[in-house]
Amino acid sequence: MTPVQLAKKCWPLALLLGLGGCATATVPGPGGTLSGKLVVQWVAENRFIYRPDAADPLRFRRPNGQEIVPQEIFTDGGSIPPVFWSLPGFSPWGYGPAYIVHDWLFQQHRCRLPDGRRSRSRTRRLSWAR
């Protein structure tokens, strides 16, 4: 095999190795803690509603002490492709409380309110317990 033929066959590997050098390794910071009761009601296929328990609502406490307390929200659980559901930790509800916190924060930061405004203006009032 000539050097030109070898180069034509190996360029994807060379590209991958070259781009790998651009990646940065990140070390996750300290995790938060979940507490409270998770009450989820089935509505339709892949459609559920989280309803906070009045006595012991789901809470996520960040390492800095900030608390996230999701309010009632529609959710699909974890958006994990069905092909992975048989693997440990990859069921649609394997990390149920984390999915609810994620969906709540996403809705509060990225979705629009019925009147068309972005919900960012209401985020602190609705999602952060004081």
Helices and strands as residue ranges (DSSP letters): H 3-20, E 33-35, E 40-44, E 47-50, E 59-61, E 67-68, E 73-75, G 82-84, H 96-110, G 119-122, H 123-127, E 128-129
